[in-house]
Amino acid sequence: KAGVTQTPRYLIKTRGQQVTLSCSPISGHRSVSWYQQTPGQGLQFLFEYFSETQRNKGNFPGRFSGRQFSNSRSEMNVSTLELGDSALYLCASSSEERGYNEQFFGPGTRLTVL
Amino acid sequence: EDQVTQSPEALRLQEGESSSLNCSYTVSGLRGLFWYRQDPGKGPEFLFTLYSAGEEKEKERLKATLTKKESFLHITAPKPEDSATYLCAVRHSGNTGKLIFGQGTTLQVKP
């Protein structure tokens, strides 16, 4: 079974721009969560989508948004980028049928904001 | 508020020198405690999920245990390839996949 895939793997943007990241979950997984990882804050939860609906949201500003499509693929968008948005963005997928008891992460997208 | 604290922050071991990593948690209604391994520049790799106090799981040189307040990841006779950051996370009550992570323990195993 193919794992979680994320594209692109690396991105360089400048302040004020916006960016869209993509995540394809493991086949059959309908829950997709997004996390931001930085050296200072560690892994922080951004939001979770299930069946095209946002089910949970972390403490991030409204510049961070996401969506999920009918095939469970998910995208996250960051508008008006700031230097502090430089981070590794990770998505994880899990299966409701297995009670979310196994959550698998993708390789991440490394975003650098200049 | 749900909280996860891992210790130590960093650990250096000689090859073959066994040790344990600690994960203390406070969560309202634990629905699972997760252990991950993360190599530099990569996404976390799922290791174990524990659900109730007294539960243990093993994988090669790793053994995870769970009590009501903390979890331990025991590493027996580690090898240099076990060098990585080990992350602990909890999922609390509620029908969601949201995880709360600790800061991680960076393990270095020297030959």
Interface residues (C-beta under 8 A of the other chain):
Chain A: V4 Q6 S31 S33 Y35 G42 L43 Q44 F45 E48 F50 R55 N56 G58 L90 A92 S94 Y100 N101 E102 Q103 F104 F105 G106 P107 G108 R110
Chain B: R31 G32 F34 Y36 G41 K42 G43 P44 E45 F46 T49 Y51 L87 A89 R91 T96 G97 K98 L99 I100 F101 G102 Q103 G104
